[in-house]
Structures are given as C-alpha cells and as structure tokens.
Amino acid sequence: MKRALFPGSFDPITLGHFDIIRRALALFDEIVVAIGVNGDKNYMFTVEQRKEFIEKAFADEPKVKVSTYQGLTVDYCREIDAQFILRGLRNPADFEFEKAIAHTNRTLSKIETVFLLTAARTSFISSSIVRDVIRNNGDYTVLVPESVRV
Ligand code: ADP
C-alpha cells in the first residue's frame, strides 16, 4: 500500500492544495492530509473547521483521509506507515524552502518527498492571501473549494 502524507496548516485549504491532492491520487493508494498542530501559531480557523473543510471537499474520494498531528512529520509518517511525503511547489522560493525540509526529513528517515508542480491557474494562491481576502470581505470563494465557507 503506497501511502503519502500531505502535511500543512490548511488554514484554510485552497484550490492549490485541492489540485495537488487530486492529481496525486493517480500516484498513491491513500493520501493522508495531515494538519500540523503548532501551539505557537495563531490560526484563522480552528483545527476542527480546517479538518471539516478538507473532509467535505473530498467526501466523494475514499482514498483521501484527514488527520491532525503534532511533532515531527517523519515521526508521524512512521506512526501511520506513510512511505512518502507529498508537497506542492509554486515557485523558486517554495523550492528552496522545501529542499531544506526534504533533505532534513531524508536525513532523519528513509521517507521520500514527492513534489508536484502547481497547476498554472492555481499557482498564485496561498492560504495567507485567502485569509487576507476573507478579512477584507473580498470574494474568497473563487480561491477555495466549495466546502470552505466563512
Ligand atoms: P505550510 O504551513 O507548511 O506552509 P500550507 O498549508 O500552506 O502549509 O501548504 C501545504 C503544502 O501545500 C505545501 O507543500 C505548499 O507548497 C503547498 N501549496 C500551498 N499552496 C499551493 C498552491 N497554490 N498550489 C500548490 N501547492 C500549494
């Protein structure tokens, strides 16, 4: 069973995340979308809301599971027996950041990180931009799956 972990904050899930997960379904038997819980960070949505947005977005897809975790991503991969970490790449800044994390994770474990390039039409979307649009009463619905409603 090829299981991939897609870790992130998903505050909230965007069409960019959605696209990466959909396309990765062709590569893996199961994708666990894992919300990393970091006590120091201030989130716009609670972990329960973030989980529900993702679950609803993939309600018709049994290969997608949603969970939460604390601590090192590689430890959580071992715990749930995920052999792969899935990440999306939007631009060179993402690449530099992700490269260091992937090397670290590979040093700490045998887990391979698989990168998918974003679809061009969603490559500009980030959760932080979505939060800004929400805060300023803009039309965020064009940036997120239908399950995300404020
Ligand atoms: P983090 O808190 O780790 O930045 P995010 O929830 O922002 O988590 O992102 C999780 C993953 O989704 C990362 O690999 C990130 O590069 C990817 N991602 C974020 N936005 C997009 C997008 N628009 N298109 C493709 N991948 C994206």
Backbone and ligand atoms as CSV (ligand in chain L), in Angstrom:
chain,resi,resn,atom,element,x,y,z
A,1,MET,N,N,0.854,-1.196,0.000
A,1,MET,CA,C,0.000,0.000,0.000
A,1,MET,C,C,0.890,1.247,0.000
A,2,LYS,N,N,0.769,2.024,-1.063
A,2,LYS,CA,C,1.554,3.269,-1.139
A,2,LYS,C,C,0.750,4.374,-0.474
A,3,ARG,N,N,1.283,4.813,0.676
A,3,ARG,CA,C,0.557,5.850,1.431
A,3,ARG,C,C,1.417,7.117,1.483
A,4,ALA,N,N,0.808,8.254,1.135
A,4,ALA,CA,C,1.529,9.534,1.205
A,4,ALA,C,C,0.887,10.427,2.252
A,5,LEU,N,N,1.746,11.168,2.933
A,5,LEU,CA,C,1.264,12.160,3.889
A,5,LEU,C,C,1.379,13.535,3.226
A,6,PHE,N,N,0.299,14.298,3.233
A,6,PHE,CA,C,0.348,15.676,2.726
A,6,PHE,C,C,0.203,16.594,3.929
A,7,PRO,N,N,1.340,17.053,4.479
A,7,PRO,CA,C,1.281,17.865,5.696
A,7,PRO,C,C,1.149,19.348,5.393
A,8,GLY,N,N,0.506,20.073,6.276
A,8,GLY,CA,C,0.390,21.522,6.105
A,8,GLY,C,C,-0.499,22.113,7.175
A,9,SER,N,N,-0.686,23.427,7.066
A,9,SER,CA,C,-1.565,24.103,8.032
A,9,SER,C,C,-3.009,24.118,7.533
A,10,PHE,N,N,-3.170,24.244,6.213
A,10,PHE,CA,C,-4.506,24.245,5.597
A,10,PHE,C,C,-5.461,25.217,6.305
A,11,ASP,N,N,-4.990,26.455,6.428
A,11,ASP,CA,C,-5.744,27.482,7.175
A,11,ASP,C,C,-6.203,28.595,6.236
A,12,PRO,N,N,-7.151,28.360,5.321
A,12,PRO,CA,C,-7.860,27.112,5.048
A,12,PRO,C,C,-7.270,26.385,3.825
A,13,ILE,N,N,-7.829,25.205,3.519
A,13,ILE,CA,C,-7.479,24.512,2.266
A,13,ILE,C,C,-7.850,25.432,1.094
A,14,THR,N,N,-6.981,25.469,0.062
A,14,THR,CA,C,-7.231,26.316,-1.117
A,14,THR,C,C,-7.390,25.431,-2.352
A,15,LEU,N,N,-7.731,26.068,-3.467
A,15,LEU,CA,C,-7.806,25.315,-4.731
A,15,LEU,C,C,-6.424,24.792,-5.135
A,16,GLY,N,N,-5.360,25.446,-4.644
A,16,GLY,CA,C,-3.994,24.960,-4.911
A,16,GLY,C,C,-3.757,23.621,-4.240
A,17,HIS,N,N,-4.072,23.522,-2.951
A,17,HIS,CA,C,-3.958,22.243,-2.236
A,17,HIS,C,C,-4.847,21.187,-2.899
A,18,PHE,N,N,-6.073,21.599,-3.220
A,18,PHE,CA,C,-7.062,20.685,-3.786
A,18,PHE,C,C,-6.530,20.053,-5.082
A,19,ASP,N,N,-5.933,20.905,-5.914
A,19,ASP,CA,C,-5.380,20.441,-7.194
A,19,ASP,C,C,-4.244,19.433,-6.970
A,20,ILE,N,N,-3.352,19.736,-6.015
A,20,ILE,CA,C,-2.222,18.831,-5.747
A,20,ILE,C,C,-2.745,17.465,-5.267
A,21,ILE,N,N,-3.701,17.473,-4.364
A,21,ILE,CA,C,-4.224,16.209,-3.822
A,21,ILE,C,C,-4.908,15.413,-4.933
A,22,ARG,N,N,-5.757,16.058,-5.714
A,22,ARG,CA,C,-6.472,15.382,-6.813
A,22,ARG,C,C,-5.496,14.711,-7.773
A,23,ARG,N,N,-4.467,15.460,-8.161
A,23,ARG,CA,C,-3.524,14.910,-9.137
A,23,ARG,C,C,-2.672,13.811,-8.530
A,24,ALA,N,N,-2.385,13.899,-7.232
A,24,ALA,CA,C,-1.552,12.881,-6.582
A,24,ALA,C,C,-2.315,11.574,-6.387
A,25,LEU,N,N,-3.620,11.598,-6.500
A,25,LEU,CA,C,-4.416,10.373,-6.333
A,25,LEU,C,C,-4.013,9.298,-7.344
A,26,ALA,N,N,-3.492,9.728,-8.497
A,26,ALA,CA,C,-3.059,8.769,-9.513
A,26,ALA,C,C,-1.771,8.049,-9.093
A,27,LEU,N,N,-1.050,8.616,-8.119
A,27,LEU,CA,C,0.268,8.072,-7.743
A,27,LEU,C,C,0.228,7.185,-6.508
A,28,PHE,N,N,-0.767,7.382,-5.643
A,28,PHE,CA,C,-0.776,6.700,-4.340
A,28,PHE,C,C,-2.088,5.959,-4.102
A,29,ASP,N,N,-2.021,4.939,-3.220
A,29,ASP,CA,C,-3.244,4.209,-2.854
A,29,ASP,C,C,-4.045,4.998,-1.820
A,30,GLU,N,N,-3.316,5.759,-1.001
A,30,GLU,CA,C,-4.006,6.554,0.017
A,30,GLU,C,C,-3.213,7.836,0.273
A,31,ILE,N,N,-3.935,8.939,0.435
A,31,ILE,CA,C,-3.289,10.211,0.795
A,31,ILE,C,C,-3.882,10.661,2.124
A,32,VAL,N,N,-3.015,10.836,3.098
A,32,VAL,CA,C,-3.461,11.336,4.394
A,32,VAL,C,C,-3.120,12.826,4.440
A,33,VAL,N,N,-4.150,13.644,4.423
A,33,VAL,CA,C,-3.950,15.090,4.539
A,33,VAL,C,C,-3.849,15.364,6.032
A,34,ALA,N,N,-2.666,15.811,6.471
A,34,ALA,CA,C,-2.425,15.897,7.916
A,34,ALA,C,C,-2.211,17.347,8.327
A,35,ILE,N,N,-3.073,17.808,9.191
A,35,ILE,CA,C,-2.985,19.185,9.680
A,35,ILE,C,C,-2.003,19.204,10.847
A,36,GLY,N,N,-0.904,19.920,10.642
A,36,GLY,CA,C,0.102,20.024,11.700
A,36,GLY,C,C,-0.360,21.037,12.741
A,37,VAL,N,N,-0.409,20.608,13.982
A,37,VAL,CA,C,-0.895,21.496,15.042
A,37,VAL,C,C,0.304,22.061,15.789
A,38,ASN,N,N,0.426,23.398,15.700
A,38,ASN,CA,C,1.561,24.078,16.321
A,38,ASN,C,C,1.004,25.101,17.310
A,39,GLY,N,N,1.192,24.821,18.595
A,39,GLY,CA,C,0.617,25.647,19.651
A,39,GLY,C,C,1.010,27.112,19.595
A,40,ASP,N,N,2.159,27.420,18.963
A,40,ASP,CA,C,2.651,28.802,18.943
A,40,ASP,C,C,1.992,29.657,17.873
A,41,LYS,N,N,1.343,29.015,16.900
A,41,LYS,CA,C,0.799,29.770,15.762
A,41,LYS,C,C,-0.628,30.206,16.020
A,42,ASN,N,N,-0.973,31.382,15.490
A,42,ASN,CA,C,-2.358,31.855,15.555
A,42,ASN,C,C,-3.035,31.517,14.241
A,43,TYR,N,N,-4.109,30.750,14.319
A,43,TYR,CA,C,-4.796,30.352,13.095
A,43,TYR,C,C,-6.102,31.116,12.949
A,44,MET,N,N,-6.565,31.280,11.698
A,44,MET,CA,C,-7.870,31.908,11.473
A,44,MET,C,C,-8.986,30.907,11.775
A,45,PHE,N,N,-8.771,29.639,11.367
A,45,PHE,CA,C,-9.789,28.604,11.562
A,45,PHE,C,C,-9.305,27.598,12.597
A,46,THR,N,N,-10.239,27.069,13.383
A,46,THR,CA,C,-9.860,26.057,14.367
A,46,THR,C,C,-9.474,24.784,13.624
A,47,VAL,N,N,-8.810,23.914,14.330
A,47,VAL,CA,C,-8.381,22.671,13.703
A,47,VAL,C,C,-9.603,21.851,13.263
A,48,GLU,N,N,-10.689,21.936,14.023
A,48,GLU,CA,C,-11.925,21.203,13.664
A,48,GLU,C,C,-12.504,21.754,12.363
A,49,GLN,N,N,-12.521,23.086,12.227
A,49,GLN,CA,C,-13.038,23.691,10.990
A,49,GLN,C,C,-12.163,23.311,9.799
A,50,ARG,N,N,-10.843,23.382,9.988
A,50,ARG,CA,C,-9.928,23.078,8.887
A,50,ARG,C,C,-10.091,21.627,8.440
A,51,LYS,N,N,-10.293,20.741,9.437
A,51,LYS,CA,C,-10.470,19.315,9.138
A,51,LYS,C,C,-11.775,19.101,8.356
A,52,GLU,N,N,-12.815,19.772,8.807
A,52,GLU,CA,C,-14.122,19.608,8.160
A,52,GLU,C,C,-14.101,20.129,6.716
A,53,PHE,N,N,-13.438,21.261,6.485
A,53,PHE,CA,C,-13.345,21.797,5.117
A,53,PHE,C,C,-12.709,20.752,4.182
A,54,ILE,N,N,-11.639,20.102,4.676
A,54,ILE,CA,C,-10.925,19.137,3.821
A,54,ILE,C,C,-11.780,17.879,3.641
A,55,GLU,N,N,-12.367,17.399,4.736
A,55,GLU,CA,C,-13.201,16.185,4.643
A,55,GLU,C,C,-14.352,16.377,3.671
A,56,LYS,N,N,-14.994,17.527,3.740
A,56,LYS,CA,C,-16.131,17.785,2.843
A,56,LYS,C,C,-15.666,17.907,1.393
A,57,ALA,N,N,-14.508,18.526,1.198
A,57,ALA,CA,C,-14.000,18.699,-0.168
A,57,ALA,C,C,-13.712,17.349,-0.826
A,58,PHE,N,N,-13.385,16.336,0.001
A,58,PHE,CA,C,-13.051,15.014,-0.548
A,58,PHE,C,C,-14.051,13.945,-0.093
A,59,ALA,N,N,-15.268,14.372,0.171
A,59,ALA,CA,C,-16.286,13.439,0.658
A,59,ALA,C,C,-16.512,12.288,-0.326
A,60,ASP,N,N,-16.296,12.543,-1.613
A,60,ASP,CA,C,-16.538,11.504,-2.631
A,60,ASP,C,C,-15.272,10.717,-2.964
A,61,GLU,N,N,-14.214,10.887,-2.188
A,61,GLU,CA,C,-12.944,10.245,-2.523
A,61,GLU,C,C,-12.410,9.418,-1.340
A,62,PRO,N,N,-12.702,8.106,-1.330
A,62,PRO,CA,C,-12.307,7.275,-0.185
A,62,PRO,C,C,-10.794,7.139,0.009
A,63,LYS,N,N,-10.010,7.467,-1.009
A,63,LYS,CA,C,-8.549,7.342,-0.870
A,63,LYS,C,C,-7.950,8.511,-0.085
A,64,VAL,N,N,-8.742,9.533,0.183
A,64,VAL,CA,C,-8.227,10.689,0.942
A,64,VAL,C,C,-8.716,10.621,2.382
A,65,LYS,N,N,-7.770,10.621,3.315
A,65,LYS,CA,C,-8.105,10.659,4.752
A,65,LYS,C,C,-7.589,11.981,5.320
A,66,VAL,N,N,-8.183,12.408,6.410
A,66,VAL,CA,C,-7.754,13.665,7.025
A,66,VAL,C,C,-7.438,13.405,8.494
A,67,SER,N,N,-6.312,13.931,8.943
A,67,SER,CA,C,-5.980,13.762,10.364
A,67,SER,C,C,-5.199,14.972,10.869
A,68,THR,N,N,-4.881,14.948,12.139
A,68,THR,CA,C,-4.074,16.021,12.719
A,68,THR,C,C,-2.871,15.379,13.416
A,69,TYR,N,N,-1.798,16.152,13.538
A,69,TYR,CA,C,-0.636,15.605,14.250
A,69,TYR,C,C,0.170,16.723,14.879
A,70,GLN,N,N,0.966,16.333,15.851
A,70,GLN,CA,C,1.904,17.262,16.488
A,70,GLN,C,C,3.281,16.645,16.400
A,71,GLY,N,N,4.305,17.470,16.436
A,71,GLY,CA,C,5.662,16.918,16.443
A,71,GLY,C,C,6.225,16.784,15.047
A,72,LEU,N,N,7.264,15.952,14.925
A,72,LEU,CA,C,7.971,15.835,13.649
A,72,LEU,C,C,7.122,15.105,12.614
A,73,THR,N,N,7.156,15.626,11.392
A,73,THR,CA,C,6.394,14.995,10.304
A,73,THR,C,C,6.880,13.561,10.066
A,74,VAL,N,N,8.199,13.348,10.120
A,74,VAL,CA,C,8.709,11.985,9.856
A,74,VAL,C,C,8.252,10.992,10.938
A,75,ASP,N,N,8.115,11.471,12.168
A,75,ASP,CA,C,7.623,10.577,13.237
A,75,ASP,C,C,6.178,10.184,12.964
A,76,TYR,N,N,5.413,11.163,12.501
A,76,TYR,CA,C,4.009,10.861,12.197
A,76,TYR,C,C,3.911,9.909,10.991
A,77,CYS,N,N,4.795,10.087,10.019
A,77,CYS,CA,C,4.821,9.163,8.868
A,77,CYS,C,C,5.047,7.726,9.336
A,78,ARG,N,N,6.002,7.560,10.251
A,78,ARG,CA,C,6.285,6.220,10.780
A,78,ARG,C,C,5.067,5.663,11.489
A,79,GLU,N,N,4.443,6.527,12.274
A,79,GLU,CA,C,3.279,6.101,13.068
A,79,GLU,C,C,2.159,5.558,12.172
A,80,ILE,N,N,1.916,6.214,11.055
A,80,ILE,CA,C,0.793,5.786,10.206
A,80,ILE,C,C,1.266,4.964,9.002
A,81,ASP,N,N,2.563,4.657,8.984
A,81,ASP,CA,C,3.140,3.860,7.908
A,81,ASP,C,C,2.978,4.531,6.537
A,82,ALA,N,N,3.350,5.784,6.466
A,82,ALA,CA,C,3.377,6.504,5.177
A,82,ALA,C,C,4.817,6.494,4.685
A,83,GLN,N,N,5.028,6.045,3.447
A,83,GLN,CA,C,6.389,5.966,2.902
A,83,GLN,C,C,6.780,7.238,2.163
A,84,PHE,N,N,5.803,8.098,1.913
A,84,PHE,CA,C,6.055,9.293,1.116
A,84,PHE,C,C,5.459,10.527,1.778
A,85,ILE,N,N,6.137,11.666,1.559
A,85,ILE,CA,C,5.572,12.965,1.923
A,85,ILE,C,C,5.268,13.658,0.600
A,86,LEU,N,N,4.089,14.241,0.507
A,86,LEU,CA,C,3.689,14.959,-0.702
A,86,LEU,C,C,3.758,16.457,-0.428
A,87,ARG,N,N,4.354,17.212,-1.357
A,87,ARG,CA,C,4.367,18.669,-1.211
A,87,ARG,C,C,4.138,19.316,-2.577
A,88,GLY,N,N,3.623,20.525,-2.558
A,88,GLY,CA,C,3.397,21.261,-3.795
A,88,GLY,C,C,4.454,22.341,-3.966
A,89,LEU,N,N,4.821,22.607,-5.207
A,89,LEU,CA,C,5.806,23.670,-5.495
A,89,LEU,C,C,5.177,24.722,-6.387
A,90,ARG,N,N,5.216,25.971,-5.921
A,90,ARG,CA,C,4.642,27.069,-6.697
A,90,ARG,C,C,5.699,27.878,-7.414
A,91,ASN,N,N,6.851,28.034,-6.794
A,91,ASN,CA,C,7.846,29.000,-7.292
A,91,ASN,C,C,9.216,28.673,-6.698
A,92,PRO,N,N,10.262,29.393,-7.131
A,92,PRO,CA,C,11.612,29.102,-6.618
A,92,PRO,C,C,11.732,29.247,-5.099
A,93,ALA,N,N,10.965,30.149,-4.508
A,93,ALA,CA,C,11.041,30.317,-3.051
A,93,ALA,C,C,10.529,29.044,-2.362
A,94,ASP,N,N,9.427,28.490,-2.870
A,94,ASP,CA,C,8.927,27.220,-2.335
A,94,ASP,C,C,10.010,26.154,-2.455
A,95,PHE,N,N,10.659,26.126,-3.634
A,95,PHE,CA,C,11.662,25.086,-3.872
A,95,PHE,C,C,12.786,25.151,-2.851
A,96,GLU,N,N,13.336,26.341,-2.613
A,96,GLU,CA,C,14.448,26.486,-1.666
A,96,GLU,C,C,14.041,26.045,-0.272
A,97,PHE,N,N,12.862,26.462,0.134
A,97,PHE,CA,C,12.346,26.125,1.457
A,97,PHE,C,C,12.112,24.614,1.567
A,98,GLU,N,N,11.451,24.070,0.565
A,98,GLU,CA,C,11.088,22.644,0.580
A,98,GLU,C,C,12.322,21.749,0.475
A,99,LYS,N,N,13.336,22.231,-0.257
A,99,LYS,CA,C,14.548,21.436,-0.437
A,99,LYS,C,C,15.199,21.166,0.918
A,100,ALA,N,N,15.314,22.200,1.735
A,100,ALA,CA,C,15.951,22.041,3.052
A,100,ALA,C,C,15.143,21.092,3.927
A,101,ILE,N,N,13.827,21.223,3.881
A,101,ILE,CA,C,12.987,20.340,4.708
A,101,ILE,C,C,13.086,18.898,4.223
A,102,ALA,N,N,13.047,18.724,2.892
A,102,ALA,CA,C,13.094,17.363,2.338
A,102,ALA,C,C,14.437,16.698,2.651
A,103,HIS,N,N,15.536,17.454,2.547
A,103,HIS,CA,C,16.849,16.882,2.891
A,103,HIS,C,C,16.887,16.497,4.366
A,104,THR,N,N,16.338,17.365,5.203
A,104,THR,CA,C,16.329,17.072,6.641
A,104,THR,C,C,15.519,15.805,6.904
A,105,ASN,N,N,14.340,15.735,6.313
A,105,ASN,CA,C,13.491,14.563,6.535
A,105,ASN,C,C,14.150,13.282,6.022
A,106,ARG,N,N,14.881,13.407,4.933
A,106,ARG,CA,C,15.554,12.235,4.351
A,106,ARG,C,C,16.741,11.827,5.231
A,107,THR,N,N,17.327,12.803,5.919
A,107,THR,CA,C,18.431,12.503,6.840
A,107,THR,C,C,17.904,11.817,8.102
A,108,LEU,N,N,16.722,12.240,8.519
A,108,LEU,CA,C,16.135,11.684,9.745
A,108,LEU,C,C,15.450,10.346,9.512
A,109,SER,N,N,15.142,10.035,8.260
A,109,SER,CA,C,14.352,8.822,7.981
A,109,SER,C,C,14.578,8.402,6.537
A,110,LYS,N,N,13.883,7.369,6.129
A,110,LYS,CA,C,14.018,6.902,4.730
A,110,LYS,C,C,12.889,7.452,3.860
A,111,ILE,N,N,12.131,8.363,4.417
A,111,ILE,CA,C,10.928,8.806,3.722
A,111,ILE,C,C,11.256,9.731,2.548
A,112,GLU,N,N,10.703,9.413,1.385
A,112,GLU,CA,C,10.919,10.213,0.176
A,112,GLU,C,C,9.860,11.308,0.091
A,113,THR,N,N,10.293,12.502,-0.300
A,113,THR,CA,C,9.329,13.577,-0.548
A,113,THR,C,C,9.072,13.659,-2.039
A,114,VAL,N,N,7.808,13.660,-2.396
A,114,VAL,CA,C,7.406,13.742,-3.804
A,114,VAL,C,C,6.804,15.129,-4.027
A,115,PHE,N,N,7.332,15.840,-5.026
A,115,PHE,CA,C,6.850,17.199,-5.301
A,115,PHE,C,C,6.013,17.212,-6.569
A,116,LEU,N,N,4.910,17.891,-6.515
A,116,LEU,CA,C,4.141,18.158,-7.733
A,116,LEU,C,C,4.145,19.657,-7.976
A,117,LEU,N,N,4.336,20.035,-9.240
A,117,LEU,CA,C,4.248,21.456,-9.594
A,117,LEU,C,C,2.788,21.860,-9.598
A,118,THR,N,N,2.528,23.054,-9.144
A,118,THR,CA,C,1.142,23.528,-9.128
A,118,THR,C,C,0.627,23.694,-10.546
A,119,ALA,N,N,-0.672,23.578,-10.669
A,119,ALA,CA,C,-1.309,23.935,-11.929
A,119,ALA,C,C,-1.125,25.449,-12.110
A,120,ALA,N,N,-0.903,25.894,-13.333
A,120,ALA,CA,C,-0.655,27.323,-13.571
A,120,ALA,C,C,-1.786,28.187,-13.008
A,121,ARG,N,N,-3.011,27.693,-13.145
A,121,ARG,CA,C,-4.148,28.551,-12.754
A,121,ARG,C,C,-4.308,28.697,-11.239
A,122,THR,N,N,-3.642,27.833,-10.464
A,122,THR,CA,C,-3.749,27.971,-9.000
A,122,THR,C,C,-2.408,28.321,-8.358
A,123,SER,N,N,-1.398,28.579,-9.186
A,123,SER,CA,C,-0.049,28.726,-8.631
A,123,SER,C,C,0.118,29.998,-7.794
A,124,PHE,N,N,-0.778,30.951,-7.951
A,124,PHE,CA,C,-0.645,32.207,-7.199
A,124,PHE,C,C,-1.368,32.164,-5.859
A,125,ILE,N,N,-2.102,31.075,-5.605
A,125,ILE,CA,C,-2.963,31.040,-4.412
A,125,ILE,C,C,-2.181,30.561,-3.192
A,126,SER,N,N,-2.361,31.250,-2.088
A,126,SER,CA,C,-1.804,30.773,-0.818
A,126,SER,C,C,-2.870,30.955,0.258
A,127,SER,N,N,-2.773,30.184,1.331
A,127,SER,CA,C,-3.735,30.330,2.426
A,127,SER,C,C,-3.652,31.732,3.015
A,128,SER,N,N,-2.459,32.309,3.068
A,128,SER,CA,C,-2.350,33.640,3.689
A,128,SER,C,C,-3.058,34.690,2.833
A,129,ILE,N,N,-2.999,34.567,1.507
A,129,ILE,CA,C,-3.740,35.508,0.641
A,129,ILE,C,C,-5.242,35.301,0.837
A,130,VAL,N,N,-5.662,34.052,0.929
A,130,VAL,CA,C,-7.097,33.769,1.152
A,130,VAL,C,C,-7.550,34.411,2.470
A,131,ARG,N,N,-6.740,34.284,3.509
A,131,ARG,CA,C,-7.111,34.879,4.814
A,131,ARG,C,C,-7.234,36.402,4.703
A,132,ASP,N,N,-6.327,37.005,3.936
A,132,ASP,CA,C,-6.374,38.456,3.720
A,132,ASP,C,C,-7.660,38.860,3.014
A,133,VAL,N,N,-8.021,38.091,1.990
A,133,VAL,CA,C,-9.252,38.390,1.234
A,133,VAL,C,C,-10.459,38.250,2.167
A,134,ILE,N,N,-10.465,37.207,2.996
A,134,ILE,CA,C,-11.584,36.999,3.940
A,134,ILE,C,C,-11.672,38.179,4.914
A,135,ARG,N,N,-10.538,38.548,5.493
A,135,ARG,CA,C,-10.508,39.649,6.480
A,135,ARG,C,C,-11.040,40.947,5.890
A,136,ASN,N,N,-10.810,41.116,4.586
A,136,ASN,CA,C,-11.216,42.379,3.950
A,136,ASN,C,C,-12.491,42.241,3.120
A,137,ASN,N,N,-13.269,41.197,3.445
A,137,ASN,CA,C,-14.582,40.979,2.829
A,137,ASN,C,C,-14.557,40.845,1.313
A,138,GLY,N,N,-13.491,40.280,0.779
A,138,GLY,CA,C,-13.439,40.016,-0.667
A,138,GLY,C,C,-14.084,38.678,-0.994
A,139,ASP,N,N,-14.200,38.400,-2.304
A,139,ASP,CA,C,-14.821,37.146,-2.725
A,139,ASP,C,C,-13.797,36.007,-2.701
A,140,TYR,N,N,-13.661,35.412,-1.518
A,140,TYR,CA,C,-12.684,34.328,-1.339
A,140,TYR,C,C,-13.126,33.028,-2.024
A,141,THR,N,N,-14.421,32.947,-2.402
A,141,THR,CA,C,-14.953,31.652,-2.881
A,141,THR,C,C,-14.314,31.202,-4.194
A,142,VAL,N,N,-13.695,32.128,-4.921
A,142,VAL,CA,C,-13.053,31.727,-6.182
A,142,VAL,C,C,-11.656,31.133,-5.941
A,143,LEU,N,N,-11.210,31.135,-4.693
A,143,LEU,CA,C,-9.853,30.671,-4.366
A,143,LEU,C,C,-9.829,29.356,-3.597
A,144,VAL,N,N,-10.997,28.908,-3.134
A,144,VAL,CA,C,-11.066,27.742,-2.239
A,144,VAL,C,C,-12.138,26.761,-2.717
A,145,PRO,N,N,-12.052,25.484,-2.276
A,145,PRO,CA,C,-13.134,24.544,-2.606
A,145,PRO,C,C,-14.456,25.023,-1.987
A,146,GLU,N,N,-15.559,24.529,-2.538
A,146,GLU,CA,C,-16.884,24.974,-2.060
A,146,GLU,C,C,-17.122,24.682,-0.584
A,147,SER,N,N,-16.418,23.705,-0.052
A,147,SER,CA,C,-16.607,23.332,1.356
A,147,SER,C,C,-16.157,24.422,2.324
A,148,VAL,N,N,-15.319,25.338,1.854
A,148,VAL,CA,C,-14.814,26.409,2.728
A,148,VAL,C,C,-15.792,27.581,2.682
A,149,ARG,N,N,-16.533,27.714,3.770
A,149,ARG,CA,C,-17.458,28.852,3.860
A,149,ARG,C,C,-17.312,29.491,5.225
A,150,VAL,N,N,-17.223,30.813,5.236
A,150,VAL,CA,C,-16.958,31.511,6.497
A,150,VAL,C,C,-18.253,31.868,7.202
L,1,ADP,P1,P,2.606,25.198,5.458
L,1,ADP,O1,O,2.031,25.681,6.724
L,1,ADP,O2,O,3.520,24.005,5.583
L,1,ADP,O3,O,3.134,26.278,4.519
L,1,ADP,P2,P,0.368,25.044,3.696
L,1,ADP,O4,O,-0.952,24.584,4.200
L,1,ADP,O5,O,0.472,26.468,3.318
L,1,ADP,O6,O,1.381,24.570,4.742
L,1,ADP,O7,O,0.827,24.202,2.435
L,1,ADP,C1,C,0.984,22.816,2.418
L,1,ADP,C2,C,1.563,22.373,1.086
L,1,ADP,O8,O,0.737,22.822,0.031
L,1,ADP,C3,C,2.955,22.902,0.756
L,1,ADP,O9,O,3.658,21.898,0.071
L,1,ADP,C4,C,2.694,24.039,-0.173
L,1,ADP,O10,O,3.778,24.267,-1.044
L,1,ADP,C5,C,1.509,23.510,-0.931
L,1,ADP,N1,N,0.724,24.577,-1.521
L,1,ADP,C6,C,0.252,25.689,-0.933
L,1,ADP,N2,N,-0.422,26.466,-1.816
L,1,ADP,C7,C,-0.361,25.820,-3.003
L,1,ADP,C8,C,-0.840,26.109,-4.323
L,1,ADP,N3,N,-1.490,27.232,-4.624
L,1,ADP,N4,N,-0.605,25.200,-5.285
L,1,ADP,C9,C,0.063,24.071,-4.982
L,1,ADP,N5,N,0.559,23.750,-3.782
L,1,ADP,C10,C,0.361,24.605,-2.808
